[in-house]
Amino acid sequence: MSGEAHTRLECKVCWYVYDPAVGDPLWQIAPGTPFADLPPHWSCPNCATEKSGFLPLGDD
Ligand SMILES: [Zn+2]
């Protein structure tokens, strides 16, 4: 199985981590939502960096 759906991504500005298992309460993103399925206008809930400013974390 690909790890894409549960890959966590880290904001390179403030180190906020988006975890698909948690979602994003601020943006009303349901738990289980992959980063790729976030709305285009989604940005870091902590510092408003856009999606392109996030980097995938390693699986281990
Ligand atoms: Zn941030």
N, CA, C, O and the ligand as a Tripos MOL2 file, in Angstrom:
@<TRIPOS>MOLECULE
protein
  241   239    61     0     0
PROTEIN
NO_CHARGES

@<TRIPOS>ATOM
      1 N           0.8470   -1.2030    0.0000 N.3       1 MET1
      2 CA          0.0000    0.0000    0.0000 C.3       1 MET1
      3 C           0.8770    1.2470    0.0000 C.2       1 MET1
      4 O           1.8930    1.2920    0.6940 O.2       1 MET1
      5 N           0.5070    2.2190   -0.7440 N.am      2 SER2
      6 CA          1.2320    3.4870   -0.7500 C.3       2 SER2
      7 C           1.0300    4.2170    0.5650 C.2       2 SER2
      8 O          -0.0190    4.1050    1.1990 O.2       2 SER2
      9 N           2.0460    4.9650    0.9660 N.am      3 GLY3
     10 CA          1.9220    5.7510    2.1790 C.3       3 GLY3
     11 C           1.3370    7.1230    1.9320 C.2       3 GLY3
     12 O           1.1910    7.9170    2.8610 O.2       3 GLY3
     13 N           1.0010    7.4090    0.6860 N.am      4 GLU4
     14 CA          0.5600    8.7620    0.3510 C.3       4 GLU4
     15 C          -0.5950    9.2530    1.2160 C.2       4 GLU4
     16 O          -0.5960   10.3970    1.6700 O.2       4 GLU4
     17 N          -1.5730    8.3890    1.4410 N.am      5 ALA5
     18 CA         -2.8050    8.8190    2.1050 C.3       5 ALA5
     19 C          -2.5850    9.2160    3.5570 C.2       5 ALA5
     20 O          -3.3310   10.0280    4.1040 O.2       5 ALA5
     21 N          -1.5620    8.6450    4.1800 N.am      6 HIS6
     22 CA         -1.3730    8.9880    5.5940 C.3       6 HIS6
     23 C          -0.0490    9.7190    5.8340 C.2       6 HIS6
     24 O           0.3970    9.8670    6.9720 O.2       6 HIS6
     25 N           0.5690   10.1730    4.7410 N.am      7 THR7
     26 CA          1.8090   10.9210    4.8860 C.3       7 THR7
     27 C           1.5620   12.2320    5.6380 C.2       7 THR7
     28 O           0.6420   12.9880    5.3240 O.2       7 THR7
     29 N           2.4070   12.4740    6.6350 N.am      8 ARG8
     30 CA          2.3310   13.7430    7.3550 C.3       8 ARG8
     31 C           3.2570   14.7530    6.6870 C.2       8 ARG8
     32 O           4.3180   14.3860    6.1820 O.2       8 ARG8
     33 N           2.8640   16.0030    6.6830 N.am      9 LEU9
     34 CA          3.6860   17.0450    6.0850 C.3       9 LEU9
     35 C           3.9440   18.1570    7.0840 C.2       9 LEU9
     36 O           3.0890   18.5100    7.8950 O.2       9 LEU9
     37 N           5.1420   18.6940    6.9990 N.am     10 GLU10
     38 CA          5.5640   19.7040    7.9610 C.3      10 GLU10
     39 C           5.7010   21.0650    7.2910 C.2      10 GLU10
     40 O           6.2930   21.1890    6.2190 O.2      10 GLU10
     41 N           5.1510   22.0720    7.9330 N.am     11 CYS11
     42 CA          5.3130   23.4460    7.4650 C.3      11 CYS11
     43 C           6.7750   23.8590    7.6420 C.2      11 CYS11
     44 O           7.3250   23.7730    8.7400 O.2      11 CYS11
     45 N           7.3950   24.3060    6.5540 N.am     12 LYS12
     46 CA          8.8180   24.6240    6.6560 C.3      12 LYS12
     47 C           9.0560   25.9880    7.2940 C.2      12 LYS12
     48 O          10.2010   26.3680    7.5380 O.2      12 LYS12
     49 N           7.9910   26.7170    7.5620 N.am     13 VAL13
     50 CA          8.1300   28.0130    8.2240 C.3      13 VAL13
     51 C           8.0180   27.8770    9.7450 C.2      13 VAL13
     52 O           8.8560   28.3980   10.4820 O.2      13 VAL13
     53 N           6.9810   27.1750   10.2120 N.am     14 CYS14
     54 CA          6.7330   27.1300   11.6660 C.3      14 CYS14
     55 C           6.7890   25.7150   12.2480 C.2      14 CYS14
     56 O           6.6320   25.5240   13.4530 O.2      14 CYS14
     57 N           7.0140   24.7270   11.3740 N.am     15 TRP15
     58 CA          7.1300   23.3200   11.7880 C.3      15 TRP15
     59 C           5.8050   22.7120   12.2350 C.2      15 TRP15
     60 O           5.7900   21.6370   12.8350 O.2      15 TRP15
     61 N           4.6960   23.3870   11.9490 N.am     16 TYR16
     62 CA          3.4020   22.7470   12.1830 C.3      16 TYR16
     63 C           3.3390   21.4860   11.3290 C.2      16 TYR16
     64 O           3.7650   21.4980   10.1740 O.2      16 TYR16
     65 N           2.8110   20.3970   11.8870 N.am     17 VAL17
     66 CA          2.6930   19.1520   11.1330 C.3      17 VAL17
     67 C           1.2250   18.8650   10.8300 C.2      17 VAL17
     68 O           0.3910   18.7950   11.7340 O.2      17 VAL17
     69 N           0.9250   18.7010    9.5370 N.am     18 TYR18
     70 CA         -0.4130   18.2470    9.1620 C.3      18 TYR18
     71 C          -0.4320   16.7330    9.2010 C.2      18 TYR18
     72 O           0.3130   16.0740    8.4770 O.2      18 TYR18
     73 N          -1.2890   16.1830   10.0530 N.am     19 ASP19
     74 CA         -1.4220   14.7300   10.1720 C.3      19 ASP19
     75 C          -2.8000   14.3280    9.6530 C.2      19 ASP19
     76 O          -3.8140   14.7020   10.2420 O.2      19 ASP19
     77 N          -2.8470   13.5640    8.5510 N.am     20 PRO20
     78 CA         -4.1490   13.1790    7.9740 C.3      20 PRO20
     79 C          -5.0420   12.4390    8.9580 C.2      20 PRO20
     80 O          -6.2660   12.4890    8.8450 O.2      20 PRO20
     81 N          -4.4360   11.7500    9.9260 N.am     21 ALA21
     82 CA         -5.2330   11.0170   10.9140 C.3      21 ALA21
     83 C          -6.0050   11.9720   11.8210 C.2      21 ALA21
     84 O          -7.0130   11.5950   12.4180 O.2      21 ALA21
     85 N          -5.5280   13.1970   11.9170 N.am     22 VAL22
     86 CA         -6.1510   14.1880   12.7940 C.3      22 VAL22
     87 C          -7.0240   15.1610   12.0070 C.2      22 VAL22
     88 O          -8.0650   15.6070   12.4900 O.2      22 VAL22
     89 N          -6.5860   15.4870   10.7810 N.am     23 GLY23
     90 CA         -7.2890   16.5110   10.0140 C.3      23 GLY23
     91 C          -6.8970   17.8890   10.5290 C.2      23 GLY23
     92 O          -5.8220   18.0680   11.1020 O.2      23 GLY23
     93 N          -7.7820   18.8600   10.3190 N.am     24 ASP24
     94 CA         -7.4920   20.2160   10.7550 C.3      24 ASP24
     95 C          -8.7760   20.8890   11.2340 C.2      24 ASP24
     96 O          -9.5680   21.3770   10.4280 O.2      24 ASP24
     97 N          -8.9760   20.9100   12.5660 N.am     25 PRO25
     98 CA        -10.1910   21.4850   13.1300 C.3      25 PRO25
     99 C         -10.4100   22.9410   12.7300 C.2      25 PRO25
    100 O         -11.5460   23.3720   12.5280 O.2      25 PRO25
    101 N          -9.3130   23.6970   12.6170 N.am     26 LEU26
    102 CA         -9.4450   25.1170   12.2720 C.3      26 LEU26
    103 C         -10.1180   25.2980   10.9190 C.2      26 LEU26
    104 O         -10.9560   26.1820   10.7350 O.2      26 LEU26
    105 N          -9.7370   24.4480    9.9810 N.am     27 TRP27
    106 CA        -10.2850   24.5170    8.6230 C.3      27 TRP27
    107 C         -11.4730   23.5670    8.4470 C.2      27 TRP27
    108 O         -12.0030   23.4240    7.3450 O.2      27 TRP27
    109 N         -11.8800   22.9240    9.5320 N.am     28 GLN28
    110 CA        -12.9550   21.9390    9.4900 C.3      28 GLN28
    111 C         -12.6470   20.8220    8.4910 C.2      28 GLN28
    112 O         -13.5050   20.3950    7.7180 O.2      28 GLN28
    113 N         -11.3890   20.3650    8.5360 N.am     29 ILE29
    114 CA        -10.9690   19.2300    7.7170 C.3      29 ILE29
    115 C         -11.1410   17.9620    8.5430 C.2      29 ILE29
    116 O         -10.5850   17.8450    9.6350 O.2      29 ILE29
    117 N         -11.9100   17.0190    8.0210 N.am     30 ALA30
    118 CA        -12.2200   15.8070    8.7730 C.3      30 ALA30
    119 C         -10.9920   14.9170    8.9290 C.2      30 ALA30
    120 O         -10.1490   14.8530    8.0340 O.2      30 ALA30
    121 N         -10.8920   14.2200   10.0850 N.am     31 PRO31
    122 CA         -9.8290   13.2290   10.2400 C.3      31 PRO31
    123 C          -9.8760   12.2100    9.1000 C.2      31 PRO31
    124 O         -10.9540   11.7970    8.6730 O.2      31 PRO31
    125 N          -8.7010   11.8080    8.6120 N.am     32 GLY32
    126 CA         -8.6370   10.8490    7.5120 C.3      32 GLY32
    127 C          -8.4840   11.5110    6.1500 C.2      32 GLY32
    128 O          -8.4670   10.8270    5.1270 O.2      32 GLY32
    129 N          -8.3710   12.8430    6.1270 N.am     33 THR33
    130 CA         -8.2280   13.5640    4.8640 C.3      33 THR33
    131 C          -6.7590   13.6710    4.4630 C.2      33 THR33
    132 O          -5.9800   14.3260    5.1550 O.2      33 THR33
    133 N          -6.3640   13.0280    3.3430 N.am     34 PRO34
    134 CA         -4.9730   13.1450    2.8900 C.3      34 PRO34
    135 C          -4.6180   14.5880    2.5390 C.2      34 PRO34
    136 O          -5.4830   15.3780    2.1590 O.2      34 PRO34
    137 N          -3.3490   14.9140    2.6700 N.am     35 PHE35
    138 CA         -2.9010   16.2730    2.3460 C.3      35 PHE35
    139 C          -3.3190   16.6600    0.9320 C.2      35 PHE35
    140 O          -3.7150   17.7970    0.6760 O.2      35 PHE35
    141 N          -3.2240   15.7040    0.0260 N.am     36 ALA36
    142 CA         -3.5510   15.9750   -1.3850 C.3      36 ALA36
    143 C          -5.0190   16.3490   -1.5770 C.2      36 ALA36
    144 O          -5.3790   16.9700   -2.5770 O.2      36 ALA36
    145 N          -5.8660   15.9690   -0.6170 N.am     37 ASP37
    146 CA         -7.2970   16.2600   -0.7340 C.3      37 ASP37
    147 C          -7.7100   17.5300   -0.0120 C.2      37 ASP37
    148 O          -8.8920   17.8720    0.0150 O.2      37 ASP37
    149 N          -6.7520   18.2280    0.5690 N.am     38 LEU38
    150 CA         -7.0800   19.5080    1.1940 C.3      38 LEU38
    151 C          -7.5000   20.4970    0.1170 C.2      38 LEU38
    152 O          -7.0190   20.4140   -1.0130 O.2      38 LEU38
    153 N          -8.3850   21.4310    0.4420 N.am     39 PRO39
    154 CA         -8.8130   22.4140   -0.5610 C.3      39 PRO39
    155 C          -7.6280   23.2590   -1.0390 C.2      39 PRO39
    156 O          -6.6790   23.4820   -0.2870 O.2      39 PRO39
    157 N          -7.6870   23.7250   -2.2830 N.am     40 PRO40
    158 CA         -6.5740   24.4880   -2.8580 C.3      40 PRO40
    159 C          -6.2170   25.7300   -2.0550 C.2      40 PRO40
    160 O          -5.0670   26.1700   -2.0580 O.2      40 PRO40
    161 N          -7.1910   26.2850   -1.3770 N.am     41 HIS41
    162 CA         -6.9560   27.5210   -0.6350 C.3      41 HIS41
    163 C          -6.5160   27.2530    0.8020 C.2      41 HIS41
    164 O          -6.3100   28.1800    1.5840 O.2      41 HIS41
    165 N          -6.3760   25.9560    1.1390 N.am     42 TRP42
    166 CA         -5.9200   25.6220    2.4970 C.3      42 TRP42
    167 C          -4.5270   26.1970    2.7310 C.2      42 TRP42
    168 O          -3.6900   26.2150    1.8280 O.2      42 TRP42
    169 N          -4.2930   26.6610    3.9370 N.am     43 SER43
    170 CA         -2.9570   27.1250    4.3030 C.3      43 SER43
    171 C          -2.6830   26.7170    5.7400 C.2      43 SER43
    172 O          -3.5870   26.2870    6.4570 O.2      43 SER43
    173 N          -1.4430   26.8520    6.1520 N.am     44 CYS44
    174 CA         -1.0430   26.4650    7.5010 C.3      44 CYS44
    175 C          -1.9120   27.1780    8.5380 C.2      44 CYS44
    176 O          -1.9970   28.4060    8.5310 O.2      44 CYS44
    177 N          -2.5610   26.4190    9.4330 N.am     45 PRO45
    178 CA         -3.4140   27.0420   10.4540 C.3      45 PRO45
    179 C          -2.6190   27.8470   11.4730 C.2      45 PRO45
    180 O          -3.1870   28.6080   12.2560 O.2      45 PRO45
    181 N          -1.3270   27.6760   11.4570 N.am     46 ASN46
    182 CA         -0.4820   28.3600   12.4340 C.3      46 ASN46
    183 C           0.1480   29.6430   11.8770 C.2      46 ASN46
    184 O           0.2490   30.6470   12.5820 O.2      46 ASN46
    185 N           0.5720   29.6020   10.6000 N.am     47 CYS47
    186 CA          1.2770   30.7620   10.0560 C.3      47 CYS47
    187 C           0.8220   31.1470    8.6510 C.2      47 CYS47
    188 O           1.3810   32.0670    8.0530 O.2      47 CYS47
    189 N          -0.1890   30.4530    8.1180 N.am     48 ALA48
    190 CA         -0.8020   30.7920    6.8330 C.3      48 ALA48
    191 C           0.0920   30.5360    5.6170 C.2      48 ALA48
    192 O          -0.1730   31.0450    4.5280 O.2      48 ALA48
    193 N           1.1440   29.7490    5.8070 N.am     49 THR49
    194 CA          1.9440   29.3390    4.6450 C.3      49 THR49
    195 C           1.0960   28.4550    3.7290 C.2      49 THR49
    196 O           0.3390   27.6100    4.2060 O.2      49 THR49
    197 N           1.2240   28.6500    2.4230 N.am     50 GLU50
    198 CA          0.4020   27.8630    1.5080 C.3      50 GLU50
    199 C           0.9010   26.4190    1.4080 C.2      50 GLU50
    200 O           1.9740   26.0860    1.9110 O.2      50 GLU50
    201 N           0.1090   25.5690    0.7510 N.am     51 LYS51
    202 CA          0.3930   24.1330    0.6990 C.3      51 LYS51
    203 C           1.7720   23.8240    0.1550 C.2      51 LYS51
    204 O           2.4130   22.8650    0.5850 O.2      51 LYS51
    205 N           2.2330   24.6330   -0.7910 N.am     52 SER52
    206 CA          3.5380   24.3720   -1.4100 C.3      52 SER52
    207 C           4.6820   24.5640   -0.4260 C.2      52 SER52
    208 O           5.8150   24.1700   -0.7010 O.2      52 SER52
    209 N           4.3850   25.1750    0.7310 N.am     53 GLY53
    210 CA          5.4140   25.3940    1.7380 C.3      53 GLY53
    211 C           5.5480   24.2350    2.7090 C.2      53 GLY53
    212 O           6.2640   24.3280    3.7060 O.2      53 GLY53
    213 N           4.8550   23.1380    2.4130 N.am     54 PHE54
    214 CA          4.9250   21.9530    3.2750 C.3      54 PHE54
    215 C           5.8020   20.8730    2.6610 C.2      54 PHE54
    216 O           5.8030   20.6670    1.4470 O.2      54 PHE54
    217 N           6.5430   20.1930    3.5140 N.am     55 LEU55
    218 CA          7.4230   19.1240    3.0620 C.3      55 LEU55
    219 C           7.0140   17.8110    3.7360 C.2      55 LEU55
    220 O           6.7180   17.7940    4.9310 O.2      55 LEU55
    221 N           6.9950   16.7060    2.9700 N.am     56 PRO56
    222 CA          6.6150   15.3990    3.5500 C.3      56 PRO56
    223 C           7.6200   14.9460    4.5950 C.2      56 PRO56
    224 O           8.8280   15.1300    4.4400 O.2      56 PRO56
    225 N           7.1060   14.3560    5.6530 N.am     57 LEU57
    226 CA          7.9570   13.7390    6.6610 C.3      57 LEU57
    227 C           8.2060   12.2950    6.2620 C.2      57 LEU57
    228 O           7.3780   11.6810    5.5890 O.2      57 LEU57
    229 N           9.3430   11.7510    6.6730 N.am     58 GLY58
    230 CA          9.6540   10.3690    6.3730 C.3      58 GLY58
    231 C           8.6770    9.4160    7.0340 C.2      58 GLY58
    232 O           8.0580    9.7560    8.0420 O.2      58 GLY58
    233 N           8.5330    8.2160    6.4680 N.am     59 ASP59
    234 CA          7.6030    7.2400    7.0190 C.3      59 ASP59
    235 C           8.0750    6.6610    8.3430 C.2      59 ASP59
    236 O           7.2860    6.1220    9.1190 O.2      59 ASP59
    237 N           9.3510    6.7800    8.5840 N.am     60 ASP60
    238 CA          9.8360    6.2310    9.8300 C.3      60 ASP60
    239 C          10.5770    7.3080   10.6070 C.2      60 ASP60
    240 O          11.0720    7.0470   11.7030 O.2      60 ASP60
    241 ZN          3.2170   27.1720    9.3900 Zn       61 ZN61
@<TRIPOS>BOND
     1     1     2 1
     2     2     3 1
     3     3     4 2
     4     3     5 am
     5     5     6 1
     6     6     7 1
     7     7     8 2
     8     7     9 am
     9     9    10 1
    10    10    11 1
    11    11    12 2
    12    11    13 am
    13    13    14 1
    14    14    15 1
    15    15    16 2
    16    15    17 am
    17    17    18 1
    18    18    19 1
    19    19    20 2
    20    19    21 am
    21    21    22 1
    22    22    23 1
    23    23    24 2
    24    23    25 am
    25    25    26 1
    26    26    27 1
    27    27    28 2
    28    27    29 am
    29    29    30 1
    30    30    31 1
    31    31    32 2
    32    31    33 am
    33    33    34 1
    34    34    35 1
    35    35    36 2
    36    35    37 am
    37    37    38 1
    38    38    39 1
    39    39    40 2
    40    39    41 am
    41    41    42 1
    42    42    43 1
    43    43    44 2
    44    43    45 am
    45    45    46 1
    46    46    47 1
    47    47    48 2
    48    47    49 am
    49    49    50 1
    50    50    51 1
    51    51    52 2
    52    51    53 am
    53    53    54 1
    54    54    55 1
    55    55    56 2
    56    55    57 am
    57    57    58 1
    58    58    59 1
    59    59    60 2
    60    59    61 am
    61    61    62 1
    62    62    63 1
    63    63    64 2
    64    63    65 am
    65    65    66 1
    66    66    67 1
    67    67    68 2
    68    67    69 am
    69    69    70 1
    70    70    71 1
    71    71    72 2
    72    71    73 am
    73    73    74 1
    74    74    75 1
    75    75    76 2
    76    75    77 am
    77    77    78 1
    78    78    79 1
    79    79    80 2
    80    79    81 am
    81    81    82 1
    82    82    83 1
    83    83    84 2
    84    83    85 am
    85    85    86 1
    86    86    87 1
    87    87    88 2
    88    87    89 am
    89    89    90 1
    90    90    91 1
    91    91    92 2
    92    91    93 am
    93    93    94 1
    94    94    95 1
    95    95    96 2
    96    95    97 am
    97    97    98 1
    98    98    99 1
    99    99   100 2
   100    99   101 am
   101   101   102 1
   102   102   103 1
   103   103   104 2
   104   103   105 am
   105   105   106 1
   106   106   107 1
   107   107   108 2
   108   107   109 am
   109   109   110 1
   110   110   111 1
   111   111   112 2
   112   111   113 am
   113   113   114 1
   114   114   115 1
   115   115   116 2
   116   115   117 am
   117   117   118 1
   118   118   119 1
   119   119   120 2
   120   119   121 am
   121   121   122 1
   122   122   123 1
   123   123   124 2
   124   123   125 am
   125   125   126 1
   126   126   127 1
   127   127   128 2
   128   127   129 am
   129   129   130 1
   130   130   131 1
   131   131   132 2
   132   131   133 am
   133   133   134 1
   134   134   135 1
   135   135   136 2
   136   135   137 am
   137   137   138 1
   138   138   139 1
   139   139   140 2
   140   139   141 am
   141   141   142 1
   142   142   143 1
   143   143   144 2
   144   143   145 am
   145   145   146 1
   146   146   147 1
   147   147   148 2
   148   147   149 am
   149   149   150 1
   150   150   151 1
   151   151   152 2
   152   151   153 am
   153   153   154 1
   154   154   155 1
   155   155   156 2
   156   155   157 am
   157   157   158 1
   158   158   159 1
   159   159   160 2
   160   159   161 am
   161   161   162 1
   162   162   163 1
   163   163   164 2
   164   163   165 am
   165   165   166 1
   166   166   167 1
   167   167   168 2
   168   167   169 am
   169   169   170 1
   170   170   171 1
   171   171   172 2
   172   171   173 am
   173   173   174 1
   174   174   175 1
   175   175   176 2
   176   175   177 am
   177   177   178 1
   178   178   179 1
   179   179   180 2
   180   179   181 am
   181   181   182 1
   182   182   183 1
   183   183   184 2
   184   183   185 am
   185   185   186 1
   186   186   187 1
   187   187   188 2
   188   187   189 am
   189   189   190 1
   190   190   191 1
   191   191   192 2
   192   191   193 am
   193   193   194 1
   194   194   195 1
   195   195   196 2
   196   195   197 am
   197   197   198 1
   198   198   199 1
   199   199   200 2
   200   199   201 am
   201   201   202 1
   202   202   203 1
   203   203   204 2
   204   203   205 am
   205   205   206 1
   206   206   207 1
   207   207   208 2
   208   207   209 am
   209   209   210 1
   210   210   211 1
   211   211   212 2
   212   211   213 am
   213   213   214 1
   214   214   215 1
   215   215   216 2
   216   215   217 am
   217   217   218 1
   218   218   219 1
   219   219   220 2
   220   219   221 am
   221   221   222 1
   222   222   223 1
   223   223   224 2
   224   223   225 am
   225   225   226 1
   226   226   227 1
   227   227   228 2
   228   227   229 am
   229   229   230 1
   230   230   231 1
   231   231   232 2
   232   231   233 am
   233   233   234 1
   234   234   235 1
   235   235   236 2
   236   235   237 am
   237   237   238 1
   238   238   239 1
   239   239   240 2
@<TRIPOS>SUBSTRUCTURE
     1 MET1         2 RESIDUE 1 A MET
     2 SER2         6 RESIDUE 1 A SER
     3 GLY3        10 RESIDUE 1 A GLY
     4 GLU4        14 RESIDUE 1 A GLU
     5 ALA5        18 RESIDUE 1 A ALA
     6 HIS6        22 RESIDUE 1 A HIS
     7 THR7        26 RESIDUE 1 A THR
     8 ARG8        30 RESIDUE 1 A ARG
     9 LEU9        34 RESIDUE 1 A LEU
    10 GLU10       38 RESIDUE 1 A GLU
    11 CYS11       42 RESIDUE 1 A CYS
    12 LYS12       46 RESIDUE 1 A LYS
    13 VAL13       50 RESIDUE 1 A VAL
    14 CYS14       54 RESIDUE 1 A CYS
    15 TRP15       58 RESIDUE 1 A TRP
    16 TYR16       62 RESIDUE 1 A TYR
    17 VAL17       66 RESIDUE 1 A VAL
    18 TYR18       70 RESIDUE 1 A TYR
    19 ASP19       74 RESIDUE 1 A ASP
    20 PRO20       78 RESIDUE 1 A PRO
    21 ALA21       82 RESIDUE 1 A ALA
    22 VAL22       86 RESIDUE 1 A VAL
    23 GLY23       90 RESIDUE 1 A GLY
    24 ASP24       94 RESIDUE 1 A ASP
    25 PRO25       98 RESIDUE 1 A PRO
    26 LEU26      102 RESIDUE 1 A LEU
    27 TRP27      106 RESIDUE 1 A TRP
    28 GLN28      110 RESIDUE 1 A GLN
    29 ILE29      114 RESIDUE 1 A ILE
    30 ALA30      118 RESIDUE 1 A ALA
    31 PRO31      122 RESIDUE 1 A PRO
    32 GLY32      126 RESIDUE 1 A GLY
    33 THR33      130 RESIDUE 1 A THR
    34 PRO34      134 RESIDUE 1 A PRO
    35 PHE35      138 RESIDUE 1 A PHE
    36 ALA36      142 RESIDUE 1 A ALA
    37 ASP37      146 RESIDUE 1 A ASP
    38 LEU38      150 RESIDUE 1 A LEU
    39 PRO39      154 RESIDUE 1 A PRO
    40 PRO40      158 RESIDUE 1 A PRO
    41 HIS41      162 RESIDUE 1 A HIS
    42 TRP42      166 RESIDUE 1 A TRP
    43 SER43      170 RESIDUE 1 A SER
    44 CYS44      174 RESIDUE 1 A CYS
    45 PRO45      178 RESIDUE 1 A PRO
    46 ASN46      182 RESIDUE 1 A ASN
    47 CYS47      186 RESIDUE 1 A CYS
    48 ALA48      190 RESIDUE 1 A ALA
    49 THR49      194 RESIDUE 1 A THR
    50 GLU50      198 RESIDUE 1 A GLU
    51 LYS51      202 RESIDUE 1 A LYS
    52 SER52      206 RESIDUE 1 A SER
    53 GLY53      210 RESIDUE 1 A GLY
    54 PHE54      214 RESIDUE 1 A PHE
    55 LEU55      218 RESIDUE 1 A LEU
    56 PRO56      222 RESIDUE 1 A PRO
    57 LEU57      226 RESIDUE 1 A LEU
    58 GLY58      230 RESIDUE 1 A GLY
    59 ASP59      234 RESIDUE 1 A ASP
    60 ASP60      238 RESIDUE 1 A ASP
    61 ZN61       241 GROUP 0 **** ****
